[in-house]
Amino acid sequence: MPTAIVSDTSCLILFYKIGEMDLLHKVYGLIIITGTVSQEFRRPLPDWISVQDPKTNLHQGLMSFLDAGEATSIALALELPDALLIIDESKGRRVAKELGVQITGSLGTVIAAKEKGVIQSVKPIIEKIKKTNFRISDDLLNKILHLVNEK
């Protein structure tokens, strides 16, 4: 398990919408977000989420093509040793990978929850996610269910 878990806004919003914020804590423990992500989230933060801003100005360059939350999250993940970044947007994921940041997403978090025994089945969580505006293709859904041995 990486030593630092950084989250972008989309994951927080999604798990809040489906009533599963505690799943993040059960899977990862302490999560670090930037002040920008906290402002974008616009809700009170549980005590297991800490706010830390990047010390460098890398995010300013990244903001020319990413939103501010993604840019500051990637910059912070680059500064922290052995960090895992939870990020869903494809452009942000691509940039983070190119910069060498280890990434996962909301769906990867659901898979990790099952692998750790936090949940028994991903299907109920996936069903809640499908009721939101989060996009998930049938192909990806089938791959996830196959990966976790749920059909």
OpenMM code with the backbone's topology and positions (N, CA, C; nanometers):
from openmm import Vec3, app, unit

residues = "MET PRO THR ALA ILE VAL SER ASP THR SER CYS LEU ILE LEU PHE TYR LYS ILE GLY GLU MET ASP LEU LEU HIS LYS VAL TYR GLY LEU ILE ILE ILE THR GLY THR VAL SER GLN GLU PHE ARG ARG PRO LEU PRO ASP TRP ILE SER VAL GLN ASP PRO LYS THR ASN LEU HIS GLN GLY LEU MET SER PHE LEU ASP ALA GLY GLU ALA THR SER ILE ALA LEU ALA LEU GLU LEU PRO ASP ALA LEU LEU ILE ILE ASP GLU SER LYS GLY ARG ARG VAL ALA LYS GLU LEU GLY VAL GLN ILE THR GLY SER LEU GLY THR VAL ILE ALA ALA LYS GLU LYS GLY VAL ILE GLN SER VAL LYS PRO ILE ILE GLU LYS ILE LYS LYS THR ASN PHE ARG ILE SER ASP ASP LEU LEU ASN LYS ILE LEU HIS LEU VAL ASN GLU LYS".split()
positions = [
    Vec3(0.0854, -0.1176, 0.0000),
    Vec3(0.0000, 0.0000, 0.0000),
    Vec3(0.0898, 0.1237, 0.0000),
    Vec3(0.0608, 0.2173, -0.0867),
    Vec3(0.1374, 0.3422, -0.0879),
    Vec3(0.1293, 0.4125, 0.0478),
    Vec3(0.2294, 0.4946, 0.0763),
    Vec3(0.2327, 0.5614, 0.2070),
    Vec3(0.1480, 0.6877, 0.2121),
    Vec3(0.1160, 0.7459, 0.0955),
    Vec3(0.0324, 0.8668, 0.0925),
    Vec3(-0.0779, 0.8478, -0.0114),
    Vec3(-0.1996, 0.8772, 0.0267),
    Vec3(-0.3142, 0.8689, -0.0639),
    Vec3(-0.3663, 1.0104, -0.0872),
    Vec3(-0.3623, 1.0529, -0.2133),
    Vec3(-0.4098, 1.1858, -0.2518),
    Vec3(-0.5360, 1.1659, -0.3351),
    Vec3(-0.6379, 1.2459, -0.3111),
    Vec3(-0.7616, 1.2334, -0.3882),
    Vec3(-0.7952, 1.3629, -0.4595),
    Vec3(-0.8416, 1.3481, -0.5836),
    Vec3(-0.9001, 1.4580, -0.6580),
    Vec3(-1.0463, 1.4709, -0.6137),
    Vec3(-1.1125, 1.5714, -0.6616),
    Vec3(-1.2489, 1.6025, -0.6185),
    Vec3(-1.3531, 1.5004, -0.6633),
    Vec3(-1.3428, 1.4517, -0.7866),
    Vec3(-1.4499, 1.3682, -0.8424),
    Vec3(-1.4781, 1.2444, -0.7585),
    Vec3(-1.3753, 1.1832, -0.7067),
    Vec3(-1.3939, 1.0633, -0.6239),
    Vec3(-1.4699, 1.0974, -0.4956),
    Vec3(-1.4331, 1.2078, -0.4332),
    Vec3(-1.5026, 1.2495, -0.3109),
    Vec3(-1.6500, 1.2769, -0.3381),
    Vec3(-1.6759, 1.3492, -0.4461),
    Vec3(-1.8145, 1.3826, -0.4805),
    Vec3(-1.8946, 1.2561, -0.5088),
    Vec3(-1.8366, 1.1640, -0.5860),
    Vec3(-1.9083, 1.0409, -0.6195),
    Vec3(-1.9421, 0.9605, -0.4942),
    Vec3(-1.8441, 0.9356, -0.4087),
    Vec3(-1.8704, 0.8550, -0.2900),
    Vec3(-1.9643, 0.9264, -0.1928),
    Vec3(-1.9607, 1.0591, -0.1899),
    Vec3(-2.0565, 1.1351, -0.1104),
    Vec3(-2.1983, 1.1160, -0.1657),
    Vec3(-2.2128, 1.1288, -0.2979),
    Vec3(-2.3449, 1.1163, -0.3619),
    Vec3(-2.4093, 0.9805, -0.3347),
    Vec3(-2.3282, 0.8752, -0.3331),
    Vec3(-2.3849, 0.7410, -0.3156),
    Vec3(-2.3862, 0.6966, -0.1693),
    Vec3(-2.3480, 0.7867, -0.0793),
    Vec3(-2.3519, 0.7547, 0.0636),
    Vec3(-2.2454, 0.6568, 0.1072),
    Vec3(-2.1299, 0.6578, 0.0406),
    Vec3(-2.0244, 0.5608, 0.0706),
    Vec3(-1.8906, 0.6275, 0.1023),
    Vec3(-1.8927, 0.7489, 0.1582),
    Vec3(-1.7668, 0.8169, 0.1911),
    Vec3(-1.6780, 0.7319, 0.2812),
    Vec3(-1.7394, 0.6612, 0.3749),
    Vec3(-1.6619, 0.5812, 0.4695),
    Vec3(-1.5826, 0.4702, 0.4000),
    Vec3(-1.6264, 0.4292, 0.2815),
    Vec3(-1.5541, 0.3272, 0.2054),
    Vec3(-1.4113, 0.3738, 0.1768),
    Vec3(-1.3949, 0.5014, 0.1441),
    Vec3(-1.2611, 0.5565, 0.1192),
    Vec3(-1.1727, 0.5408, 0.2426),
    Vec3(-1.2285, 0.5718, 0.3590),
    Vec3(-1.1525, 0.5605, 0.4833),
    Vec3(-1.1179, 0.4147, 0.5133),
    Vec3(-1.2128, 0.3254, 0.4936),
    Vec3(-1.1885, 0.1843, 0.5225),
    Vec3(-1.0834, 0.1232, 0.4303),
    Vec3(-1.0771, 0.1709, 0.3074),
    Vec3(-0.9795, 0.1177, 0.2122),
    Vec3(-0.8428, 0.1823, 0.2311),
    Vec3(-0.8386, 0.3135, 0.2495),
    Vec3(-0.7117, 0.3856, 0.2463),
    Vec3(-0.6664, 0.4468, 0.3782),
    Vec3(-0.7531, 0.4574, 0.4770),
    Vec3(-0.7140, 0.5262, 0.5995),
    Vec3(-0.7160, 0.6764, 0.5774),
    Vec3(-0.6040, 0.7427, 0.6045),
    Vec3(-0.5938, 0.8870, 0.5871),
    Vec3(-0.5833, 0.9230, 0.4393),
    Vec3(-0.6605, 1.0215, 0.3980),
    Vec3(-0.6561, 1.0716, 0.2607),
    Vec3(-0.6167, 1.2190, 0.2672),
    Vec3(-0.5319, 1.2580, 0.1724),
    Vec3(-0.4847, 1.3960, 0.1654),
    Vec3(-0.5459, 1.4612, 0.0420),
    Vec3(-0.5978, 1.5808, 0.0601),
    Vec3(-0.6491, 1.6591, -0.0521),
    Vec3(-0.5869, 1.7981, -0.0468),
    Vec3(-0.5939, 1.8684, -0.1575),
    Vec3(-0.5439, 2.0055, -0.1595),
    Vec3(-0.6553, 2.1013, -0.1169),
    Vec3(-0.6174, 2.2238, -0.0850),
    Vec3(-0.7164, 2.3256, -0.0508),
    Vec3(-0.8127, 2.3503, -0.1659),
    Vec3(-0.7615, 2.3424, -0.2878),
    Vec3(-0.8465, 2.3602, -0.4061),
    Vec3(-0.9520, 2.2510, -0.4123),
    Vec3(-0.9127, 2.1260, -0.3877),
    Vec3(-1.0080, 2.0142, -0.3884),
    Vec3(-1.1107, 2.0333, -0.2777),
    Vec3(-1.0667, 2.0783, -0.1619),
    Vec3(-1.1597, 2.1036, -0.0518),
    Vec3(-1.2640, 2.2078, -0.0926),
    Vec3(-1.2206, 2.3146, -0.1600),
    Vec3(-1.3141, 2.4176, -0.2064),
    Vec3(-1.4091, 2.3622, -0.3118),
    Vec3(-1.3591, 2.2787, -0.4024),
    Vec3(-1.4446, 2.2200, -0.5058),
    Vec3(-1.5459, 2.1227, -0.4455),
    Vec3(-1.5062, 2.0514, -0.3406),
    Vec3(-1.5943, 1.9532, -0.2755),
    Vec3(-1.7099, 2.0233, -0.2041),
    Vec3(-1.6856, 2.1368, -0.1423),
    Vec3(-1.7879, 2.2222, -0.0815),
    Vec3(-1.8695, 2.1578, 0.0302),
    Vec3(-1.8137, 2.0631, 0.0977),
    Vec3(-1.8836, 1.9992, 0.2097),
    Vec3(-1.7862, 1.9843, 0.3262),
    Vec3(-1.8377, 1.9690, 0.4469),
    Vec3(-1.7467, 1.9458, 0.5600),
    Vec3(-1.6661, 1.8177, 0.5381),
    Vec3(-1.5408, 1.8212, 0.5797),
    Vec3(-1.4524, 1.7059, 0.5616),
    Vec3(-1.4492, 1.6211, 0.6879),
    Vec3(-1.4531, 1.4883, 0.6712),
    Vec3(-1.4355, 1.4023, 0.7887),
    Vec3(-1.2923, 1.4170, 0.8420),
    Vec3(-1.2710, 1.3750, 0.9661),
    Vec3(-1.1394, 1.3936, 1.0283),
    Vec3(-1.0294, 1.3074, 0.9667),
    Vec3(-1.0638, 1.2117, 0.8821),
    Vec3(-0.9630, 1.1280, 0.8174),
    Vec3(-0.9185, 1.1837, 0.6823),
    Vec3(-0.9643, 1.3024, 0.6492),
    Vec3(-0.9164, 1.3734, 0.5300),
    Vec3(-0.8401, 1.4962, 0.5768),
    Vec3(-0.7129, 1.5061, 0.5347),
    Vec3(-0.6340, 1.6241, 0.5698),
    Vec3(-0.6086, 1.7080, 0.4448),
    Vec3(-0.5894, 1.8358, 0.4665),
    Vec3(-0.5671, 1.9296, 0.3564),
    Vec3(-0.4203, 1.9725, 0.3580),
    Vec3(-0.3578, 1.9571, 0.2421),
    Vec3(-0.2173, 1.9949, 0.2269),
    Vec3(-0.1981, 2.0465, 0.0845),
    Vec3(-0.1403, 2.1611, 0.0704),
    Vec3(-0.1181, 2.2161, -0.0629),
    Vec3(0.0220, 2.1835, -0.1129),
    Vec3(0.0381, 2.1755, -0.2451),
    Vec3(0.1726, 2.1507, -0.2991),
    Vec3(0.2646, 2.2682, -0.2663),
    Vec3(0.3919, 2.2364, -0.2485),
    Vec3(0.4907, 2.3393, -0.2156),
    Vec3(0.5491, 2.4034, -0.3413),
    Vec3(0.5449, 2.3331, -0.4526),
    Vec3(0.5993, 2.3855, -0.5778),
    Vec3(0.4895, 2.4569, -0.6565),
    Vec3(0.5276, 2.5137, -0.7682),
    Vec3(0.4314, 2.5812, -0.8556),
    Vec3(0.3966, 2.4978, -0.9785),
    Vec3(0.4288, 2.3707, -0.9778),
    Vec3(0.3998, 2.2834, -1.0921),
    Vec3(0.2531, 2.2915, -1.1323),
    Vec3(0.1639, 2.2991, -1.0346),
    Vec3(0.0206, 2.3011, -1.0647),
    Vec3(-0.0189, 2.4192, -1.1528),
    Vec3(0.0553, 2.5289, -1.1427),
    Vec3(0.0212, 2.6456, -1.2257),
    Vec3(0.0378, 2.6136, -1.3743),
    Vec3(0.1423, 2.5410, -1.4091),
    Vec3(0.1606, 2.4988, -1.5475),
    Vec3(0.0562, 2.3977, -1.5898),
    Vec3(0.0224, 2.3057, -1.4999),
    Vec3(-0.0767, 2.2027, -1.5314),
    Vec3(-0.2157, 2.2629, -1.5521),
    Vec3(-0.2436, 2.3767, -1.4867),
    Vec3(-0.3762, 2.4382, -1.4980),
    Vec3(-0.4020, 2.4980, -1.6360),
    Vec3(-0.3012, 2.5002, -1.7221),
    Vec3(-0.3260, 2.5489, -1.8578),
    Vec3(-0.4060, 2.4472, -1.9390),
    Vec3(-0.4094, 2.3206, -1.8911),
    Vec3(-0.4875, 2.2199, -1.9636),
    Vec3(-0.5641, 2.1241, -1.8738),
    Vec3(-0.5575, 2.1409, -1.7427),
    Vec3(-0.6357, 2.0607, -1.6484),
    Vec3(-0.7107, 2.1551, -1.5554),
    Vec3(-0.8160, 2.1034, -1.4899),
    Vec3(-0.8815, 2.1905, -1.3929),
    Vec3(-0.7938, 2.2025, -1.2678),
    Vec3(-0.8228, 2.3013, -1.1864),
    Vec3(-0.7368, 2.3343, -1.0725),
    Vec3(-0.7246, 2.2204, -0.9720),
    Vec3(-0.8342, 2.1499, -0.9457),
    Vec3(-0.8292, 2.0376, -0.8518),
    Vec3(-0.7377, 1.9265, -0.9009),
    Vec3(-0.7508, 1.8917, -1.0270),
    Vec3(-0.6637, 1.7886, -1.0845),
    Vec3(-0.5184, 1.8338, -1.0812),
    Vec3(-0.4938, 1.9588, -1.1213),
    Vec3(-0.3571, 2.0103, -1.1284),
    Vec3(-0.2899, 2.0099, -0.9910),
    Vec3(-0.3602, 2.0589, -0.8891),
    Vec3(-0.2991, 2.0629, -0.7560),
    Vec3(-0.2837, 1.9233, -0.6975),
    Vec3(-0.3766, 1.8332, -0.7286),
    Vec3(-0.3668, 1.6954, -0.6785),
    Vec3(-0.2472, 1.6230, -0.7398),
    Vec3(-0.2277, 1.6391, -0.8697),
    Vec3(-0.1131, 1.5772, -0.9362),
    Vec3(0.0168, 1.6351, -0.8809),
    Vec3(0.0224, 1.7667, -0.8668),
    Vec3(0.1431, 1.8306, -0.8138),
    Vec3(0.1745, 1.7799, -0.6730),
    Vec3(0.0728, 1.7690, -0.5880),
    Vec3(0.0937, 1.7199, -0.4523),
    Vec3(0.1395, 1.5743, -0.4539),
    Vec3(0.0773, 1.4910, -0.5355),
    Vec3(0.1162, 1.3494, -0.5434),
    Vec3(0.2618, 1.3347, -0.5875),
    Vec3(0.3073, 1.4240, -0.6741),
    Vec3(0.4471, 1.4199, -0.7178),
    Vec3(0.5430, 1.4562, -0.6043),
    Vec3(0.4996, 1.5386, -0.5131),
    Vec3(0.5849, 1.5817, -0.4023),
    Vec3(0.5940, 1.4796, -0.2894),
    Vec3(0.4926, 1.3969, -0.2751),
    Vec3(0.4877, 1.3021, -0.1636),
    Vec3(0.5508, 1.1692, -0.2038),
    Vec3(0.6379, 1.1151, -0.1204),
    Vec3(0.6989, 0.9862, -0.1556),
    Vec3(0.5949, 0.8739, -0.1541),
    Vec3(0.6034, 0.7864, -0.2540),
    Vec3(0.5178, 0.6681, -0.2631),
    Vec3(0.3691, 0.7025, -0.2539),
    Vec3(0.3261, 0.7999, -0.3348),
    Vec3(0.1864, 0.8448, -0.3310),
    Vec3(0.1015, 0.7700, -0.4330),
    Vec3(-0.0238, 0.7518, -0.3992),
    Vec3(-0.1263, 0.7002, -0.4895),
    Vec3(-0.2282, 0.8112, -0.5064),
    Vec3(-0.2603, 0.8438, -0.6311),
    Vec3(-0.3565, 0.9483, -0.6617),
    Vec3(-0.4872, 0.8853, -0.7083),
    Vec3(-0.5978, 0.9222, -0.6431),
    Vec3(-0.7299, 0.8776, -0.6854),
    Vec3(-0.7848, 0.9855, -0.7775),
    Vec3(-0.7983, 0.9531, -0.9055),
    Vec3(-0.8399, 1.0509, -1.0063),
    Vec3(-0.9199, 0.9783, -1.1134),
    Vec3(-1.0284, 1.0384, -1.1586),
    Vec3(-1.1168, 0.9717, -1.2546),
    Vec3(-1.1099, 1.0281, -1.3961),
    Vec3(-1.0933, 1.1569, -1.4130),
    Vec3(-1.0985, 1.2164, -1.5467),
    Vec3(-0.9833, 1.1647, -1.6326),
    Vec3(-1.0153, 1.1289, -1.7562),
    Vec3(-0.9168, 1.0637, -1.8425),
    Vec3(-0.7962, 1.1521, -1.8728),
    Vec3(-0.8177, 1.2800, -1.8970),
    Vec3(-0.7048, 1.3681, -1.9283),
    Vec3(-0.6115, 1.3785, -1.8077),
    Vec3(-0.6675, 1.3982, -1.6903),
    Vec3(-0.5878, 1.4058, -1.5683),
    Vec3(-0.5141, 1.2757, -1.5404),
    Vec3(-0.5791, 1.1629, -1.5635),
    Vec3(-0.5155, 1.0318, -1.5448),
    Vec3(-0.3959, 1.0176, -1.6392),
    Vec3(-0.4158, 1.0579, -1.7641),
    Vec3(-0.3092, 1.0462, -1.8642),
    Vec3(-0.1884, 1.1324, -1.8246),
    Vec3(-0.2144, 1.2559, -1.7835),
    Vec3(-0.1060, 1.3452, -1.7428),
    Vec3(-0.0335, 1.2895, -1.6199),
    Vec3(-0.1085, 1.2439, -1.5209),
    Vec3(-0.0482, 1.1880, -1.3998),
    Vec3(0.0415, 1.0688, -1.4340),
    Vec3(-0.0074, 0.9796, -1.5196),
    Vec3(0.0734, 0.8633, -1.5609),
    Vec3(0.2010, 0.9075, -1.6305),
    Vec3(0.1876, 1.0051, -1.7225),
    Vec3(0.3052, 1.0552, -1.7953),
    Vec3(0.4091, 1.1131, -1.7009),
    Vec3(0.3637, 1.1705, -1.5905),
    Vec3(0.4548, 1.2280, -1.4920),
    Vec3(0.5049, 1.1254, -1.3898),
    Vec3(0.4590, 1.0013, -1.4013),
    Vec3(0.5057, 0.8943, -1.3143),
    Vec3(0.4297, 0.8776, -1.1846),
    Vec3(0.3106, 0.9349, -1.1776),
    Vec3(0.2289, 0.9222, -1.0570),
    Vec3(0.1505, 0.7915, -1.0635),
    Vec3(0.1511, 0.7181, -0.9537),
    Vec3(0.0700, 0.5957, -0.9426),
    Vec3(-0.0751, 0.6388, -0.9242),
    Vec3(-0.1659, 0.5818, -1.0061),
    Vec3(-0.3057, 0.6252, -1.0004),
    Vec3(-0.4014, 0.5082, -0.9814),
    Vec3(-0.5179, 0.5438, -0.9320),
    Vec3(-0.6351, 0.4581, -0.9323),
    Vec3(-0.7530, 0.5535, -0.9497),
    Vec3(-0.8729, 0.4991, -0.9507),
    Vec3(-0.9911, 0.5824, -0.9639),
    Vec3(-1.0985, 0.5354, -0.8682),
    Vec3(-1.2160, 0.5893, -0.8844),
    Vec3(-1.3289, 0.5503, -0.7985),
    Vec3(-1.3590, 0.4015, -0.8143),
    Vec3(-1.3584, 0.3542, -0.9381),
    Vec3(-1.3880, 0.2123, -0.9609),
    Vec3(-1.2759, 0.1240, -0.9068),
    Vec3(-1.1523, 0.1693, -0.9192),
    Vec3(-1.0396, 0.0965, -0.8601),
    Vec3(-1.0513, 0.0898, -0.7093),
    Vec3(-1.1065, 0.1929, -0.6506),
    Vec3(-1.1291, 0.1954, -0.5064),
    Vec3(-1.2342, 0.0915, -0.4671),
    Vec3(-1.3381, 0.0778, -0.5472),
    Vec3(-1.4419, -0.0226, -0.5199),
    Vec3(-1.3813, -0.1631, -0.5297),
    Vec3(-1.2984, -0.1850, -0.6305),
    Vec3(-1.2312, -0.3147, -0.6457),
    Vec3(-1.1423, -0.3413, -0.5241),
    Vec3(-1.0641, -0.2411, -0.4825),
    Vec3(-0.9765, -0.2560, -0.3658),
    Vec3(-1.0576, -0.2859, -0.2402),
    Vec3(-1.1758, -0.2264, -0.2293),
    Vec3(-1.2621, -0.2523, -0.1126),
    Vec3(-1.3013, -0.3989, -0.1064),
    Vec3(-1.3314, -0.4573, -0.2214),
    Vec3(-1.3673, -0.5996, -0.2222),
    Vec3(-1.2446, -0.6852, -0.1915),
    Vec3(-1.1314, -0.6508, -0.2538),
    Vec3(-1.0090, -0.7288, -0.2314),
    Vec3(-0.9665, -0.7267, -0.0858),
    Vec3(-0.9909, -0.6163, -0.0147),
    Vec3(-0.9551, -0.6042, 0.1264),
    Vec3(-1.0615, -0.6615, 0.2198),
    Vec3(-1.1759, -0.7039, 0.1639),
    Vec3(-1.2833, -0.7578, 0.2464),
    Vec3(-1.3687, -0.6503, 0.3126),
    Vec3(-1.3567, -0.5263, 0.2666),
    Vec3(-1.4374, -0.4169, 0.3210),
    Vec3(-1.5821, -0.4311, 0.2764),
    Vec3(-1.6018, -0.4788, 0.1538),
    Vec3(-1.7351, -0.5085, 0.1005),
    Vec3(-1.7358, -0.6521, 0.0499),
    Vec3(-1.8525, -0.7123, 0.0471),
    Vec3(-1.8650, -0.8496, -0.0011),
    Vec3(-1.8799, -0.8559, -0.1521),
    Vec3(-1.9414, -0.7522, -0.2096),
    Vec3(-1.9723, -0.7520, -0.3518),
    Vec3(-1.9611, -0.6094, -0.4063),
    Vec3(-1.9086, -0.5965, -0.5291),
    Vec3(-1.9011, -0.4645, -0.5924),
    Vec3(-2.0348, -0.4262, -0.6567),
    Vec3(-2.1182, -0.5243, -0.6878),
    Vec3(-2.2429, -0.4965, -0.7608),
    Vec3(-2.3310, -0.3912, -0.6943),
    Vec3(-2.3568, -0.3978, -0.5635),
    Vec3(-2.4428, -0.2950, -0.5030),
    Vec3(-2.3833, -0.1536, -0.5149),
    Vec3(-2.2530, -0.1431, -0.5029),
    Vec3(-2.1876, -0.0126, -0.5152),
    Vec3(-2.1968, 0.0356, -0.6600),
    Vec3(-2.1706, -0.0541, -0.7549),
    Vec3(-2.1792, -0.0198, -0.8971),
    Vec3(-2.3215, 0.0259, -0.9319),
    Vec3(-2.4213, -0.0409, -0.8763),
    Vec3(-2.5603, -0.0017, -0.9028),
    Vec3(-2.5882, 0.1396, -0.8531),
    Vec3(-2.5334, 0.1746, -0.7362),
    Vec3(-2.5488, 0.3115, -0.6853),
    Vec3(-2.4778, 0.4109, -0.7779),
    Vec3(-2.3585, 0.3748, -0.8237),
    Vec3(-2.2809, 0.4632, -0.9116),
    Vec3(-2.3552, 0.4860, -1.0425),
    Vec3(-2.4177, 0.3821, -1.0954),
    Vec3(-2.4898, 0.3946, -1.2228),
    Vec3(-2.6081, 0.4911, -1.2131),
    Vec3(-2.6565, 0.5175, -1.0926),
    Vec3(-2.7686, 0.6105, -1.0738),
    Vec3(-2.7221, 0.7561, -1.0680),
    Vec3(-2.5911, 0.7780, -1.0751),
    Vec3(-2.5366, 0.9148, -1.0750),
    Vec3(-2.4989, 0.9518, -1.2185),
    Vec3(-2.4359, 1.0659, -1.2331),
    Vec3(-2.3895, 1.1079, -1.3662),
    Vec3(-2.2495, 1.0563, -1.3982),
    Vec3(-2.1958, 0.9672, -1.3159),
    Vec3(-2.0646, 0.9063, -1.3406),
    Vec3(-2.0762, 0.8116, -1.4598),
    Vec3(-1.9894, 0.8284, -1.5568),
    Vec3(-1.9968, 0.7458, -1.6779),
    Vec3(-1.9158, 0.6182, -1.6624),
    Vec3(-1.9807, 0.5074, -1.6924),
    Vec3(-1.9146, 0.3773, -1.6914),
    Vec3(-1.9726, 0.2960, -1.8064),
    Vec3(-1.8857, 0.2513, -1.8941),
    Vec3(-1.9316, 0.1758, -2.0108),
    Vec3(-1.9676, 0.0334, -1.9692),
    Vec3(-2.0537, -0.0298, -2.0474),
    Vec3(-2.0890, -0.1698, -2.0215),
    Vec3(-1.9662, -0.2590, -2.0308),
    Vec3(-1.8757, -0.2263, -2.1241),
    Vec3(-1.7530, -0.3041, -2.1403),
    Vec3(-1.6673, -0.2977, -2.0134),
    Vec3(-1.6504, -0.1770, -1.9596),
    Vec3(-1.5719, -0.1616, -1.8370),
    Vec3(-1.6417, -0.2295, -1.7198),
    Vec3(-1.7718, -0.2167, -1.7117),
    Vec3(-1.8475, -0.2817, -1.6059),
    Vec3(-1.8271, -0.4329, -1.6101),
    Vec3(-1.8361, -0.4911, -1.7294),
    Vec3(-1.8150, -0.6353, -1.7438),
    Vec3(-1.6731, -0.6766, -1.7056),
    Vec3(-1.5740, -0.5947, -1.7409),
    Vec3(-1.4346, -0.6244, -1.7037),
    Vec3(-1.4179, -0.6236, -1.5521),
    Vec3(-1.4793, -0.5255, -1.4869),
    Vec3(-1.4696, -0.5168, -1.3413),
    Vec3(-1.5344, -0.6379, -1.2757),
    Vec3(-1.6547, -0.6715, -1.3204),
    Vec3(-1.7255, -0.7865, -1.2617),
    Vec3(-1.6474, -0.9157, -1.2838),
    Vec3(-1.5858, -0.9293, -1.3997),
    Vec3(-1.5037, -1.0475, -1.4283),
    Vec3(-1.3812, -1.0492, -1.3368),
    Vec3(-1.3184, -0.9356, -1.3211),
    Vec3(-1.1971, -0.9236, -1.2381),
    Vec3(-1.2228, -0.9643, -1.0942),
    Vec3(-1.3405, -0.9303, -1.0420),
    Vec3(-1.3724, -0.9603, -0.9016),
    Vec3(-1.4583, -1.0863, -0.8879),
    Vec3(-1.4679, -1.1626, -0.9968),
    Vec3(-1.5433, -1.2891, -0.9981),
    Vec3(-1.6906, -1.2728, -0.9620),
    Vec3(-1.7502, -1.1669, -1.0164),
    Vec3(-1.8944, -1.1453, -1.0029),
    Vec3(-1.9517, -1.1362, -1.1431),
    Vec3(-2.0542, -1.2107, -1.1700),
    Vec3(-2.1140, -1.2065, -1.3049),
    Vec3(-2.2564, -1.1594, -1.2984),
] * unit.nanometer
topology = app.Topology()
chain = topology.addChain("A")
for resn in residues:
    res = topology.addResidue(resn, chain)
    for name in ("N", "CA", "C"):
        topology.addAtom(name, app.Element.getBySymbol(name[0]), res)
